[in-house]
Amino acid sequence: MSGSIKLKQLTLADIRNLLNAEVLYGDDLSVEVAAVGAADLLSDVLATSKTGTLLLTGLVSTQVIRTAIVADLCGVVFVRGKKPGKEILSLARDSKIPVLGTQFKMFEAAGRIYTALSESK
């Protein structure tokens, strides 16, 4: 496509670094992030995400991980310092869904990722 902007490809390790995030679960952070979405309404995630999307959310519930499984997301980042409980992390582990946590608010986390994606290589 002529005139299109080439976006930088980010991995979960890049996201961890951009967001000063703690890895709550995840063995392989070399996974490439195909897209990023920010939502607390899981029906929106199911309706609009594509395979390989990274979800930024402030909703701490097992339903977040179940949604990640159904939507084939590449991972979940809990924002605003939210800490998922043992049940959530156990489900993430069983489903091999990487989970990170950041102190940033959703808007700032999304903005940092947008800026990184927009920068030319």
N, CA, C and O atoms as a GROMACS GRO file, in nm:
protein
  484
    1MET      N    1   0.084  -0.117   0.000
    1MET     CA    2   0.000   0.000   0.000
    1MET      C    3   0.089   0.123   0.000
    1MET      O    4   0.167   0.142   0.094
    2SER      N    5   0.080   0.204  -0.098
    2SER     CA    6   0.166   0.320  -0.105
    2SER      C    7   0.124   0.426  -0.004
    2SER      O    8   0.005   0.446   0.020
    3GLY      N    9   0.222   0.494   0.053
    3GLY     CA   10   0.193   0.599   0.149
    3GLY      C   11   0.161   0.550   0.288
    3GLY      O   12   0.134   0.631   0.377
    4SER      N   13   0.163   0.418   0.311
    4SER     CA   14   0.132   0.367   0.444
    4SER      C   15   0.254   0.382   0.535
    4SER      O   16   0.368   0.383   0.490
    5ILE      N   17   0.227   0.392   0.662
    5ILE     CA   18   0.333   0.406   0.762
    5ILE      C   19   0.372   0.267   0.811
    5ILE      O   20   0.286   0.187   0.847
    6LYS      N   21   0.499   0.240   0.812
    6LYS     CA   22   0.550   0.114   0.862
    6LYS      C   23   0.559   0.125   1.015
    6LYS      O   24   0.634   0.206   1.068
    7LEU      N   25   0.482   0.042   1.084
    7LEU     CA   26   0.485   0.045   1.229
    7LEU      C   27   0.592  -0.049   1.282
    7LEU      O   28   0.616  -0.156   1.226
    8LYS      N   29   0.653  -0.008   1.388
    8LYS     CA   30   0.753  -0.090   1.456
    8LYS      C   31   0.682  -0.210   1.518
    8LYS      O   32   0.571  -0.197   1.570
    9GLN      N   33   0.746  -0.325   1.514
    9GLN     CA   34   0.690  -0.445   1.576
    9GLN      C   35   0.738  -0.452   1.720
    9GLN      O   36   0.857  -0.443   1.746
   10LEU      N   37   0.646  -0.468   1.813
   10LEU     CA   38   0.680  -0.479   1.955
   10LEU      C   39   0.655  -0.620   2.006
   10LEU      O   40   0.567  -0.690   1.957
   11THR      N   41   0.734  -0.659   2.104
   11THR     CA   42   0.714  -0.787   2.172
   11THR      C   43   0.662  -0.760   2.313
   11THR      O   44   0.657  -0.645   2.357
   12LEU      N   45   0.624  -0.864   2.381
   12LEU     CA   46   0.581  -0.847   2.520
   12LEU      C   47   0.695  -0.795   2.607
   12LEU      O   48   0.671  -0.722   2.703
   13ALA      N   49   0.819  -0.831   2.574
   13ALA     CA   50   0.935  -0.778   2.648
   13ALA      C   51   0.945  -0.627   2.628
   13ALA      O   52   0.976  -0.554   2.722
   14ASP      N   53   0.920  -0.581   2.507
   14ASP     CA   54   0.920  -0.436   2.480
   14ASP      C   55   0.811  -0.366   2.562
   14ASP      O   56   0.834  -0.259   2.619
   15ILE      N   57   0.694  -0.428   2.567
   15ILE     CA   58   0.582  -0.372   2.643
   15ILE      C   59   0.620  -0.364   2.792
   15ILE      O   60   0.596  -0.263   2.858
   16ARG      N   61   0.678  -0.472   2.842
   16ARG     CA   62   0.723  -0.473   2.982
   16ARG      C   63   0.814  -0.353   3.009
   16ARG      O   64   0.798  -0.284   3.110
   17ASN      N   65   0.908  -0.329   2.920
   17ASN     CA   66   1.003  -0.219   2.938
   17ASN      C   67   0.936  -0.083   2.925
   17ASN      O   68   0.964   0.008   3.004
   18LEU      N   69   0.847  -0.067   2.827
   18LEU     CA   70   0.778   0.060   2.805
   18LEU      C   71   0.691   0.101   2.924
   18LEU      O   72   0.680   0.219   2.957
   19LEU      N   73   0.630   0.001   2.987
   19LEU     CA   74   0.535   0.027   3.094
   19LEU      C   75   0.594   0.004   3.233
   19LEU      O   76   0.522   0.009   3.333
   20ASN      N   77   0.724  -0.022   3.238
   20ASN     CA   78   0.787  -0.056   3.368
   20ASN      C   79   0.702  -0.161   3.439
   20ASN      O   80   0.676  -0.151   3.559
   21ALA      N   81   0.660  -0.260   3.363
   21ALA     CA   82   0.563  -0.358   3.412
   21ALA      C   83   0.630  -0.474   3.484
   21ALA      O   84   0.744  -0.511   3.457
   22GLU      N   85   0.555  -0.528   3.576
   22GLU     CA   86   0.595  -0.649   3.646
   22GLU      C   87   0.535  -0.768   3.570
   22GLU      O   88   0.418  -0.764   3.531
   23VAL      N   89   0.615  -0.871   3.548
   23VAL     CA   90   0.564  -0.992   3.483
   23VAL      C   91   0.500  -1.077   3.592
   23VAL      O   92   0.569  -1.130   3.679
   24LEU      N   93   0.369  -1.090   3.587
   24LEU     CA   94   0.296  -1.166   3.687
   24LEU      C   95   0.286  -1.313   3.646
   24LEU      O   96   0.282  -1.402   3.731
   25TYR      N   97   0.283  -1.336   3.517
   25TYR     CA   98   0.296  -1.470   3.460
   25TYR      C   99   0.342  -1.455   3.316
   25TYR      O  100   0.294  -1.367   3.243
   26GLY      N  101   0.434  -1.539   3.275
   26GLY     CA  102   0.478  -1.541   3.136
   26GLY      C  103   0.619  -1.591   3.125
   26GLY      O  104   0.712  -1.533   3.180
   27ASP      N  105   0.634  -1.698   3.052
   27ASP     CA  106   0.766  -1.757   3.032
   27ASP      C  107   0.835  -1.701   2.909
   27ASP      O  108   0.957  -1.686   2.907
   28ASP      N  109   0.756  -1.671   2.806
   28ASP     CA  110   0.813  -1.628   2.678
   28ASP      C  111   0.765  -1.487   2.644
   28ASP      O  112   0.652  -1.469   2.599
   29LEU      N  113   0.850  -1.388   2.667
   29LEU     CA  114   0.812  -1.251   2.637
   29LEU      C  115   0.859  -1.207   2.498
   29LEU      O  116   0.854  -1.088   2.465
   30SER      N  117   0.904  -1.303   2.417
   30SER     CA  118   0.944  -1.271   2.280
   30SER      C  119   0.823  -1.272   2.185
   30SER      O  120   0.838  -1.248   2.065
   31VAL      N  121   0.705  -1.299   2.239
   31VAL     CA  122   0.581  -1.302   2.160
   31VAL      C  123   0.556  -1.164   2.099
   31VAL      O  124   0.561  -1.063   2.170
   32GLU      N  125   0.530  -1.160   1.969
   32GLU     CA  126   0.503  -1.034   1.901
   32GLU      C  127   0.358  -0.990   1.926
   32GLU      O  128   0.266  -1.071   1.927
   33VAL      N  129   0.342  -0.860   1.946
   33VAL     CA  130   0.211  -0.801   1.970
   33VAL      C  131   0.157  -0.753   1.836
   33VAL      O  132   0.215  -0.664   1.773
   34ALA      N  133   0.046  -0.811   1.793
   34ALA     CA  134  -0.012  -0.777   1.663
   34ALA      C  135  -0.093  -0.647   1.669
   34ALA      O  136  -0.099  -0.572   1.572
   35ALA      N  137  -0.153  -0.622   1.784
   35ALA     CA  138  -0.236  -0.502   1.804
   35ALA      C  139  -0.251  -0.481   1.954
   35ALA      O  140  -0.220  -0.570   2.033
   36VAL      N  141  -0.300  -0.364   1.992
   36VAL     CA  142  -0.321  -0.334   2.132
   36VAL      C  143  -0.461  -0.275   2.148
   36VAL      O  144  -0.504  -0.191   2.069
   37GLY      N  145  -0.530  -0.320   2.251
   37GLY     CA  146  -0.662  -0.266   2.282
   37GLY      C  147  -0.669  -0.233   2.429
   37GLY      O  148  -0.607  -0.300   2.512
   38ALA      N  149  -0.745  -0.130   2.463
   38ALA     CA  150  -0.763  -0.090   2.601
   38ALA      C  151  -0.912  -0.087   2.631
   38ALA      O  152  -0.986  -0.012   2.569
   39ALA      N  153  -0.955  -0.171   2.726
   39ALA     CA  154  -1.098  -0.180   2.755
   39ALA      C  155  -1.123  -0.244   2.890
   39ALA      O  156  -1.044  -0.326   2.937
   40ASP      N  157  -1.233  -0.206   2.950
   40ASP     CA  158  -1.283  -0.274   3.069
   40ASP      C  159  -1.413  -0.347   3.038
   40ASP      O  160  -1.462  -0.426   3.119
   41LEU      N  161  -1.469  -0.321   2.922
   41LEU     CA  162  -1.592  -0.386   2.879
   41LEU      C  163  -1.554  -0.504   2.789
   41LEU      O  164  -1.516  -0.487   2.673
   42LEU      N  165  -1.565  -0.624   2.845
   42LEU     CA  166  -1.514  -0.743   2.776
   42LEU      C  167  -1.590  -0.776   2.649
   42LEU      O  168  -1.535  -0.839   2.559
   43SER      N  169  -1.715  -0.735   2.640
   43SER     CA  170  -1.789  -0.758   2.516
   43SER      C  171  -1.727  -0.678   2.401
   43SER      O  172  -1.728  -0.723   2.286
   44ASP      N  173  -1.672  -0.561   2.432
   44ASP     CA  174  -1.602  -0.483   2.330
   44ASP      C  175  -1.475  -0.555   2.285
   44ASP      O  176  -1.442  -0.555   2.166
   45VAL      N  177  -1.406  -0.617   2.378
   45VAL     CA  178  -1.284  -0.692   2.345
   45VAL      C  179  -1.320  -0.805   2.249
   45VAL      O  180  -1.253  -0.826   2.148
   46LEU      N  181  -1.424  -0.878   2.282
   46LEU     CA  182  -1.466  -0.990   2.196
   46LEU      C  183  -1.511  -0.943   2.058
   46LEU      O  184  -1.489  -1.010   1.958
   47ALA      N  185  -1.575  -0.827   2.054
   47ALA     CA  186  -1.630  -0.777   1.928
   47ALA      C  187  -1.524  -0.715   1.838
   47ALA      O  188  -1.540  -0.716   1.715
   48THR      N  189  -1.418  -0.660   1.894
   48THR     CA  190  -1.327  -0.581   1.812
   48THR      C  191  -1.183  -0.631   1.803
   48THR      O  192  -1.108  -0.586   1.716
   49SER      N  193  -1.143  -0.721   1.889
   49SER     CA  194  -1.002  -0.761   1.887
   49SER      C  195  -0.976  -0.868   1.782
   49SER      O  196  -1.065  -0.941   1.738
   50LYS      N  197  -0.849  -0.873   1.742
   50LYS     CA  198  -0.806  -0.976   1.647
   50LYS      C  199  -0.701  -1.063   1.716
   50LYS      O  200  -0.648  -1.026   1.821
   51THR      N  201  -0.672  -1.175   1.658
   51THR     CA  202  -0.571  -1.265   1.713
   51THR      C  203  -0.441  -1.190   1.736
   51THR      O  204  -0.396  -1.114   1.650
   52GLY      N  205  -0.380  -1.214   1.851
   52GLY     CA  206  -0.252  -1.152   1.881
   52GLY      C  207  -0.260  -1.015   1.945
   52GLY      O  208  -0.158  -0.948   1.962
   53THR      N  209  -0.381  -0.971   1.979
   53THR     CA  210  -0.399  -0.841   2.044
   53THR      C  211  -0.356  -0.849   2.191
   53THR      O  212  -0.377  -0.951   2.258
   54LEU      N  213  -0.295  -0.742   2.239
   54LEU     CA  214  -0.261  -0.727   2.380
   54LEU      C  215  -0.369  -0.641   2.443
   54LEU      O  216  -0.402  -0.534   2.392
   55LEU      N  217  -0.425  -0.687   2.555
   55LEU     CA  218  -0.533  -0.614   2.622
   55LEU      C  219  -0.478  -0.538   2.743
   55LEU      O  220  -0.412  -0.595   2.829
   56LEU      N  221  -0.507  -0.408   2.747
   56LEU     CA  222  -0.483  -0.325   2.865
   56LEU      C  223  -0.617  -0.312   2.935
   56LEU      O  224  -0.716  -0.273   2.873
   57THR      N  225  -0.622  -0.344   3.065
   57THR     CA  226  -0.749  -0.337   3.136
   57THR      C  227  -0.729  -0.309   3.284
   57THR      O  228  -0.625  -0.341   3.342
   58GLY      N  229  -0.829  -0.248   3.343
   58GLY     CA  230  -0.831  -0.226   3.487
   58GLY      C  231  -0.927  -0.322   3.555
   58GLY      O  232  -0.941  -0.320   3.677
   59LEU      N  233  -0.992  -0.405   3.477
   59LEU     CA  234  -1.087  -0.503   3.529
   59LEU      C  235  -1.010  -0.626   3.577
   59LEU      O  236  -0.941  -0.690   3.498
   60VAL      N  237  -1.021  -0.658   3.703
   60VAL     CA  238  -0.949  -0.773   3.760
   60VAL      C  239  -1.052  -0.882   3.790
   60VAL      O  240  -1.123  -0.877   3.890
   61SER      N  241  -1.057  -0.980   3.700
   61SER     CA  242  -1.155  -1.087   3.708
   61SER      C  243  -1.107  -1.205   3.626
   61SER      O  244  -1.031  -1.188   3.530
   62THR      N  245  -1.151  -1.325   3.663
   62THR     CA  246  -1.117  -1.442   3.581
   62THR      C  247  -1.174  -1.428   3.441
   62THR      O  248  -1.123  -1.487   3.346
   63GLN      N  249  -1.282  -1.348   3.427
   63GLN     CA  250  -1.343  -1.330   3.295
   63GLN      C  251  -1.248  -1.262   3.197
   63GLN      O  252  -1.260  -1.281   3.076
   64VAL      N  253  -1.154  -1.184   3.248
   64VAL     CA  254  -1.053  -1.122   3.161
   64VAL      C  255  -0.970  -1.230   3.093
   64VAL      O  256  -0.945  -1.224   2.973
   65ILE      N  257  -0.926  -1.327   3.172
   65ILE     CA  258  -0.844  -1.437   3.116
   65ILE      C  259  -0.929  -1.523   3.024
   65ILE      O  260  -0.883  -1.564   2.917
   66ARG      N  261  -1.052  -1.551   3.063
   66ARG     CA  262  -1.141  -1.631   2.976
   66ARG      C  263  -1.165  -1.559   2.842
   66ARG      O  264  -1.170  -1.622   2.737
   67THR      N  265  -1.179  -1.429   2.847
   67THR     CA  266  -1.195  -1.350   2.725
   67THR      C  267  -1.068  -1.356   2.641
   67THR      O  268  -1.074  -1.368   2.519
   68ALA      N  269  -0.952  -1.350   2.706
   68ALA     CA  270  -0.824  -1.359   2.636
   68ALA      C  271  -0.812  -1.493   2.564
   68ALA      O  272  -0.757  -1.500   2.454
   69ILE      N  273  -0.862  -1.598   2.626
   69ILE     CA  274  -0.857  -1.731   2.565
   69ILE      C  275  -0.946  -1.734   2.440
   69ILE      O  276  -0.902  -1.773   2.332
   70VAL      N  277  -1.071  -1.692   2.456
   70VAL     CA  278  -1.169  -1.696   2.347
   70VAL      C  279  -1.125  -1.607   2.231
   70VAL      O  280  -1.138  -1.645   2.114
   71ALA      N  281  -1.072  -1.488   2.262
   71ALA     CA  282  -1.033  -1.392   2.158
   71ALA      C  283  -0.892  -1.417   2.105
   71ALA      O  284  -0.847  -1.346   2.015
   72ASP      N  285  -0.823  -1.516   2.159
   72ASP     CA  286  -0.686  -1.550   2.118
   72ASP      C  287  -0.593  -1.430   2.131
   72ASP      O  288  -0.518  -1.396   2.038
   73LEU      N  289  -0.599  -1.366   2.248
   73LEU     CA  290  -0.512  -1.251   2.275
   73LEU      C  291  -0.371  -1.300   2.308
   73LEU      O  292  -0.353  -1.414   2.352
   74CYS      N  293  -0.271  -1.213   2.287
   74CYS     CA  294  -0.132  -1.252   2.315
   74CYS      C  295  -0.095  -1.226   2.460
   74CYS      O  296   0.010  -1.272   2.506
   75GLY      N  297  -0.178  -1.152   2.533
   75GLY     CA  298  -0.149  -1.124   2.673
   75GLY      C  299  -0.241  -1.018   2.730
   75GLY      O  300  -0.322  -0.957   2.659
   76VAL      N  301  -0.227  -0.998   2.862
   76VAL     CA  302  -0.308  -0.901   2.935
   76VAL      C  303  -0.216  -0.817   3.021
   76VAL      O  304  -0.125  -0.868   3.085
   77VAL      N  305  -0.242  -0.685   3.022
   77VAL     CA  306  -0.172  -0.594   3.112
   77VAL      C  307  -0.276  -0.530   3.203
   77VAL      O  308  -0.366  -0.460   3.157
   78PHE      N  309  -0.263  -0.555   3.334
   78PHE     CA  310  -0.349  -0.490   3.431
   78PHE      C  311  -0.288  -0.354   3.465
   78PHE      O  312  -0.171  -0.346   3.501
   79VAL      N  313  -0.368  -0.248   3.452
   79VAL     CA  314  -0.321  -0.112   3.472
   79VAL      C  315  -0.356  -0.062   3.612
   79VAL      O  316  -0.424  -0.130   3.690
   80ARG      N  317  -0.308   0.059   3.643
   80ARG     CA  318  -0.338   0.128   3.769
   80ARG      C  319  -0.295   0.049   3.892
   80ARG      O  320  -0.354   0.064   3.999
   81GLY      N  321  -0.193  -0.036   3.879
   81GLY     CA  322  -0.143  -0.111   3.993
   81GLY      C  323  -0.234  -0.222   4.041
   81GLY      O  324  -0.215  -0.275   4.151
   82LYS      N  325  -0.332  -0.258   3.960
   82LYS     CA  326  -0.425  -0.366   3.998
   82LYS      C  327  -0.350  -0.498   4.005
   82LYS      O  328  -0.266  -0.527   3.920
   83LYS      N  329  -0.380  -0.577   4.106
   83LYS     CA  330  -0.313  -0.706   4.126
   83LYS      C  331  -0.414  -0.819   4.115
   83LYS      O  332  -0.507  -0.828   4.195
   84PRO      N  333  -0.398  -0.906   4.016
   84PRO     CA  334  -0.487  -1.021   4.004
   84PRO      C  335  -0.460  -1.122   4.116
   84PRO      O  336  -0.347  -1.137   4.161
   85GLY      N  337  -0.564  -1.188   4.159
   85GLY     CA  338  -0.552  -1.290   4.263
   85GLY      C  339  -0.498  -1.422   4.210
   85GLY      O  340  -0.472  -1.438   4.091
   86LYS      N  341  -0.482  -1.515   4.302
   86LYS     CA  342  -0.426  -1.648   4.268
   86LYS      C  343  -0.510  -1.721   4.165
   86LYS      O  344  -0.455  -1.787   4.076
   87GLU      N  345  -0.643  -1.710   4.174
   87GLU     CA  346  -0.730  -1.780   4.080
   87GLU      C  347  -0.710  -1.729   3.937
   87GLU      O  348  -0.708  -1.807   3.842
   88ILE      N  349  -0.696  -1.599   3.923
   88ILE     CA  350  -0.674  -1.538   3.792
   88ILE      C  351  -0.540  -1.582   3.734
   88ILE      O  352  -0.530  -1.620   3.618
   89LEU      N  353  -0.436  -1.575   3.817
   89LEU     CA  354  -0.302  -1.614   3.770
   89LEU      C  355  -0.293  -1.763   3.742
   89LEU      O  356  -0.222  -1.804   3.651
   90SER      N  357  -0.364  -1.843   3.818
   90SER     CA  358  -0.367  -1.987   3.793
   90SER      C  359  -0.432  -2.017   3.658
   90SER      O  360  -0.382  -2.100   3.582
   91LEU      N  361  -0.543  -1.950   3.630
   91LEU     CA  362  -0.610  -1.968   3.500
   91LEU      C  363  -0.520  -1.920   3.387
   91LEU      O  364  -0.514  -1.984   3.282
   92ALA      N  365  -0.450  -1.809   3.407
   92ALA     CA  366  -0.357  -1.758   3.305
   92ALA      C  367  -0.246  -1.860   3.280
   92ALA      O  368  -0.210  -1.887   3.165
   93ARG      N  369  -0.193  -1.916   3.386
   93ARG     CA  370  -0.086  -2.016   3.375
   93ARG      C  371  -0.136  -2.138   3.298
   93ARG      O  372  -0.071  -2.185   3.205
   94ASP      N  373  -0.253  -2.188   3.338
   94ASP     CA  374  -0.311  -2.306   3.272
   94ASP      C  375  -0.338  -2.282   3.125
   94ASP      O  376  -0.330  -2.373   3.043
   95SER      N  377  -0.371  -2.158   3.091
   95SER     CA  378  -0.406  -2.121   2.953
   95SER      C  379  -0.290  -2.061   2.876
   95SER      O  380  -0.303  -2.030   2.758
   96LYS      N  381  -0.177  -2.046   2.944
   96LYS     CA  382  -0.056  -1.989   2.882
   96LYS      C  383  -0.081  -1.848   2.827
   96LYS      O  384  -0.036  -1.814   2.718
   97ILE      N  385  -0.152  -1.767   2.906
   97ILE     CA  386  -0.178  -1.627   2.871
   97ILE      C  387  -0.084  -1.540   2.956
   97ILE      O  388  -0.101  -1.534   3.077
   98PRO      N  389   0.014  -1.474   2.895
   98PRO     CA  390   0.104  -1.387   2.972
   98PRO      C  391   0.027  -1.273   3.039
   98PRO      O  392  -0.065  -1.215   2.980
   99VAL      N  393   0.066  -1.242   3.162
   99VAL     CA  394   0.000  -1.137   3.239
   99VAL      C  395   0.106  -1.043   3.296
   99VAL      O  396   0.201  -1.086   3.361
  100LEU      N  397   0.087  -0.915   3.271
  100LEU     CA  398   0.176  -0.813   3.325
  100LEU      C  399   0.094  -0.714   3.407
  100LEU      O  400  -0.028  -0.707   3.393
  101GLY      N  401   0.161  -0.639   3.492
  101GLY     CA  402   0.095  -0.536   3.570
  101GLY      C  403   0.177  -0.409   3.567
  101GLY      O  404   0.300  -0.414   3.576
  102THR      N  405   0.110  -0.295   3.554
  102THR     CA  406   0.178  -0.167   3.552
  102THR      C  407   0.108  -0.067   3.644
  102THR      O  408  -0.012  -0.079   3.670
  103GLN      N  409   0.183   0.029   3.691
  103GLN     CA  410   0.127   0.136   3.774
  103GLN      C  411   0.060   0.244   3.690
  103GLN      O  412  -0.019   0.323   3.742
  104PHE      N  413   0.090   0.248   3.560
  104PHE     CA  414   0.034   0.352   3.474
  104PHE      C  415  -0.117   0.338   3.461
  104PHE      O  416  -0.171   0.227   3.464
  105LYS      N  417  -0.184   0.451   3.445
  105LYS     CA  418  -0.327   0.450   3.413
  105LYS      C  419  -0.341   0.402   3.269
  105LYS      O  420  -0.246   0.406   3.191
  106MET      N  421  -0.459   0.357   3.235
  106MET     CA  422  -0.482   0.299   3.102
  106MET      C  423  -0.446   0.396   2.990
  106MET      O  424  -0.382   0.357   2.893
  107PHE      N  425  -0.486   0.522   3.004
  107PHE     CA  426  -0.459   0.622   2.902
  107PHE      C  427  -0.309   0.639   2.879
  107PHE      O  428  -0.263   0.641   2.765
  108GLU      N  429  -0.232   0.652   2.986
  108GLU     CA  430  -0.089   0.671   2.971
  108GLU      C  431  -0.021   0.546   2.916
  108GLU      O  432   0.070   0.556   2.834
  109ALA      N  433  -0.064   0.429   2.961
  109ALA     CA  434  -0.006   0.304   2.910
  109ALA      C  435  -0.031   0.292   2.760
  109ALA      O  436   0.060   0.260   2.683
  110ALA      N  437  -0.155   0.320   2.718
  110ALA     CA  438  -0.188   0.313   2.575
  110ALA      C  439  -0.109   0.417   2.497
  110ALA      O  440  -0.062   0.389   2.387
  111GLY      N  441  -0.093   0.536   2.552
  111GLY     CA  442  -0.017   0.642   2.485
  111GLY      C  443   0.129   0.606   2.468
  111GLY      O  444   0.187   0.633   2.363
  112ARG      N  445   0.188   0.545   2.569
  112ARG     CA  446   0.329   0.504   2.559
  112ARG      C  447   0.346   0.399   2.450
  112ARG      O  448   0.443   0.403   2.374
  113ILE      N  449   0.254   0.305   2.443
  113ILE     CA  450   0.263   0.200   2.340
  113ILE      C  451   0.240   0.261   2.202
  113ILE      O  452   0.311   0.228   2.107
  114TYR      N  453   0.141   0.349   2.191
  114TYR     CA  454   0.114   0.416   2.063
  114TYR      C  455   0.237   0.490   2.014
  114TYR      O  456   0.274   0.479   1.896
  115THR      N  457   0.301   0.564   2.103
  115THR     CA  458   0.420   0.639   2.066
  115THR      C  459   0.531   0.546   2.018
  115THR      O  460   0.597   0.573   1.918
  116ALA      N  461   0.550   0.436   2.089
  116ALA     CA  462   0.655   0.340   2.050
  116ALA      C  463   0.624   0.276   1.914
  116ALA      O  464   0.714   0.256   1.833
  117LEU      N  465   0.497   0.245   1.890
  117LEU     CA  466   0.458   0.186   1.763
  117LEU      C  467   0.472   0.282   1.647
  117LEU      O  468   0.499   0.242   1.534
  118SER      N  469   0.452   0.409   1.675
  118SER     CA  470   0.456   0.512   1.570
  118SER      C  471   0.597   0.554   1.532
  118SER      O  472   0.619   0.607   1.423
  119GLU      N  473   0.692   0.530   1.621
  119GLU     CA  474   0.830   0.570   1.592
  119GLU      C  475   0.883   0.484   1.479
  119GLU      O  476   0.861   0.363   1.476
  120SER      N  477   0.954   0.546   1.386
  120SER     CA  478   1.012   0.470   1.277
  120SER      C  479   1.134   0.394   1.328
  120SER      O  480   1.202   0.439   1.421
  121LYS      N  481   1.160   0.282   1.268
  121LYS     CA  482   1.275   0.198   1.310
  121LYS      C  483   1.405   0.264   1.279
  121LYS      O  484   1.511   0.208   1.307
   0.00000   0.00000   0.00000
